[in-house]
Amino acid sequence: MKIAVAGATGAVGQQMIKCLEERLPQAEIKALASARSAGKVLSFQKQYVIGELTENSFDDVDYVLGATENNITAWWAPLAVKAGAVVVDNSSLYRLQEDVPLVIPEINPEDILTHHGIIANPNCATIIALVAVNALHQRWHVERMIVSTYQAVSGAGMQGIRDLENQVKDPSVPSLAFPHPIAYNLIPQIGGFDEEGYSSEERKMQNEGRKIWHHPELLVNCTCVRVPTMRSHAESITLQFREKPDLAEARELLKKAEGVILADDPKNHVYPMPLTTSDQDLVYVGRLRKDVSDPKEHSLVLFCSGDQIRKGAATNTVQILEKLLASK
Ligand SMILES: NC(=O)c1ccc[n+]([C@@H]2O[C@H](COP(=O)([O-])OP(=O)(O)OC[C@H]3O[C@@H](n4cnc5c(N)ncnc54)[C@H](OP(=O)(O)O)[C@@H]3O)[C@@H](O)[C@H]2O)c1
């Protein structure tokens, strides 16, 4: 089995190779990136010489894990499918396309089998949120979510990491990945704004959540904020349910939920935080409580955090691939 990683030098691509080494050690990995990186060597458990991604890159591969921006993916993904490979892609290009499944393996693995050559990995903040709340949704049915995100700089790729590293040493270094300095700051903008004042990132949770949950009436109001953490997004989420939830039962459901760890002992300072949730695959959930502003008592509030390069991107992609392989 030969697996190409397109965008292997990026934040997601490098993590994909590490996840493949951990989870599918039998796979032969072909690391691809731009001409700028061709010939460079990546060293993890094994070493990989980067090849330039060209139209002939996919002739000998079975699967391609995509970790490039939309415009680059638009160029290579059709070539990969034409060459007979199955693509699992991390860009947002194909996520809402009707014939492309959008999959979180803990939630809608059965959708994988409907693919026509391309399977999309959802937005990272959407994956973290939906894994965190899925067990509660299955029990009481989420009608509306109000979300504020605290998104790490690595969500903007390697340049986002470099900007924060540089600016903590010298705050006068200009940002290349962000419209403002990010060190000692936070920026309430991720992506461009639409005519209603929402950023592109803020629209993803409703659009993608509806598709993943097969829930066309889902309503989400999201505010996305870039914060000066290196990795692991965090999110404050208010959930309004159709049925009246029970707090004690919610706690029990979260203890058993797939992909979730309940970290909820605030009096002892236990709650989800980026430093404790980085470099692992579980989504931490805590600060679970009733929404005291809802007189009907149909709402709960929680805080979650998960490593968006792993579970929000690379791990989720490799899990999709594992499900695909298991279905053969
Ligand atoms: N970072 C996250 O947390 C995250 C989470 C979910 C989804 N995503 C999505 O995943 C994708 C990758 O994000 P990232 O954060 O890993 O970005 P990144 O760190 O900026 O990496 C981008 C990758 O694309 C490659 N690339 C650029 N131009 C290319 C070209 N012309 N031909 C071939 N390869 C080219 C780069 O190679 P060079 O090094 O050679 O330039 C690099 O390997 C994006 O679509 C992003 O939206 C990211």
Ligand as a Chemical Component Dictionary entry (heavy atoms), coordinates in Angstrom:
data_LIG
# 
_chem_comp.id                   LIG 
_chem_comp.type                 NON-POLYMER 
_chem_comp.pdbx_formal_charge   0 
_chem_comp.three_letter_code    LIG 
# 
loop_
_chem_comp_atom.comp_id 
_chem_comp_atom.atom_id 
_chem_comp_atom.alt_atom_id 
_chem_comp_atom.type_symbol 
_chem_comp_atom.charge 
_chem_comp_atom.model_Cartn_x 
_chem_comp_atom.model_Cartn_y 
_chem_comp_atom.model_Cartn_z 
_chem_comp_atom.pdbx_ordinal 
LIG N1  N1  N 0  -3.060 23.768 10.345 1  
LIG C1  C1  C 0  -4.199 23.252 10.786 2  
LIG O1  O1  O 0  -4.456 23.158 12.008 3  
LIG C2  C2  C 0  -5.223 22.738 9.804  4  
LIG C3  C3  C 0  -6.310 22.035 10.302 5  
LIG C4  C4  C 0  -7.260 21.537 9.410  6  
LIG C5  C5  C 0  -7.119 21.752 8.062  7  
LIG N2  N2  N 1  -6.042 22.464 7.599  8  
LIG C6  C6  C 0  -5.917 22.628 6.142  9  
LIG O2  O2  O 0  -4.850 21.772 5.720  10 
LIG C7  C7  C 0  -4.171 22.360 4.607  11 
LIG C8  C8  C 0  -2.689 22.496 4.947  12 
LIG O3  O3  O 0  -2.569 23.369 6.061  13 
LIG P1  P1  P 0  -1.203 23.570 6.856  14 
LIG O4  O4  O 0  -1.590 24.295 8.080  15 
LIG O5  O5  O -1 -0.457 22.299 6.956  16 
LIG O6  O6  O 0  -0.412 24.587 5.872  17 
LIG P2  P2  P 0  1.160  24.863 5.746  18 
LIG O7  O7  O 0  1.847  24.554 7.008  19 
LIG O8  O8  O 0  1.255  26.231 5.203  20 
LIG O9  O9  O 0  1.625  23.812 4.628  21 
LIG C9  C9  C 0  1.266  23.951 3.280  22 
LIG C10 C10 C 0  1.840  22.803 2.478  23 
LIG O10 O10 O 0  1.432  22.997 1.109  24 
LIG C11 C11 C 0  2.598  22.838 0.296  25 
LIG N3  N3  N 0  2.509  23.592 -0.957 26 
LIG C12 C12 C 0  2.403  24.925 -1.122 27 
LIG N4  N4  N 0  2.416  25.241 -2.441 28 
LIG C13 C13 C 0  2.529  24.066 -3.102 29 
LIG C14 C14 C 0  2.606  23.711 -4.478 30 
LIG N5  N5  N 0  2.563  24.639 -5.435 31 
LIG N6  N6  N 0  2.729  22.408 -4.807 32 
LIG C15 C15 C 0  2.777  21.460 -3.854 33 
LIG N7  N7  N 0  2.706  21.712 -2.518 34 
LIG C16 C16 C 0  2.592  23.005 -2.167 35 
LIG C17 C17 C 0  3.729  23.373 1.157  36 
LIG O11 O11 O 0  4.956  22.929 0.633  37 
LIG P3  P3  P 0  6.296  23.850 0.719  38 
LIG O12 O12 O 0  6.798  23.683 2.123  39 
LIG O13 O13 O 0  7.163  23.224 -0.307 40 
LIG O14 O14 O 0  5.875  25.257 0.389  41 
LIG C18 C18 C 0  3.361  22.738 2.491  42 
LIG O15 O15 O 0  3.787  21.390 2.506  43 
LIG C19 C19 C 0  -4.887 23.694 4.329  44 
LIG O16 O16 O 0  -5.886 23.505 3.342  45 
LIG C20 C20 C 0  -5.527 24.021 5.670  46 
LIG O17 O17 O 0  -6.654 24.851 5.535  47 
LIG C21 C21 C 0  -5.085 22.948 8.442  48 
# 
loop_
_chem_comp_bond.comp_id 
_chem_comp_bond.atom_id_1 
_chem_comp_bond.atom_id_2 
_chem_comp_bond.value_order 
_chem_comp_bond.pdbx_ordinal 
LIG N1  C1  SING 1  
LIG C1  O1  DOUB 2  
LIG C1  C2  SING 3  
LIG C2  C3  SING 4  
LIG C2  C21 DOUB 5  
LIG C3  C4  DOUB 6  
LIG C4  C5  SING 7  
LIG C5  N2  DOUB 8  
LIG N2  C6  SING 9  
LIG N2  C21 SING 10 
LIG C6  O2  SING 11 
LIG C6  C20 SING 12 
LIG O2  C7  SING 13 
LIG C7  C8  SING 14 
LIG C7  C19 SING 15 
LIG C8  O3  SING 16 
LIG O3  P1  SING 17 
LIG P1  O4  DOUB 18 
LIG P1  O5  SING 19 
LIG P1  O6  SING 20 
LIG O6  P2  SING 21 
LIG P2  O7  DOUB 22 
LIG P2  O8  SING 23 
LIG P2  O9  SING 24 
LIG O9  C9  SING 25 
LIG C9  C10 SING 26 
LIG C10 O10 SING 27 
LIG C10 C18 SING 28 
LIG O10 C11 SING 29 
LIG C11 N3  SING 30 
LIG C11 C17 SING 31 
LIG N3  C12 SING 32 
LIG N3  C16 SING 33 
LIG C12 N4  DOUB 34 
LIG N4  C13 SING 35 
LIG C13 C14 SING 36 
LIG C13 C16 DOUB 37 
LIG C14 N5  SING 38 
LIG C14 N6  DOUB 39 
LIG N6  C15 SING 40 
LIG C15 N7  DOUB 41 
LIG N7  C16 SING 42 
LIG C17 O11 SING 43 
LIG C17 C18 SING 44 
LIG O11 P3  SING 45 
LIG P3  O12 DOUB 46 
LIG P3  O13 SING 47 
LIG P3  O14 SING 48 
LIG C18 O15 SING 49 
LIG C19 O16 SING 50 
LIG C19 C20 SING 51 
LIG C20 O17 SING 52 
# 
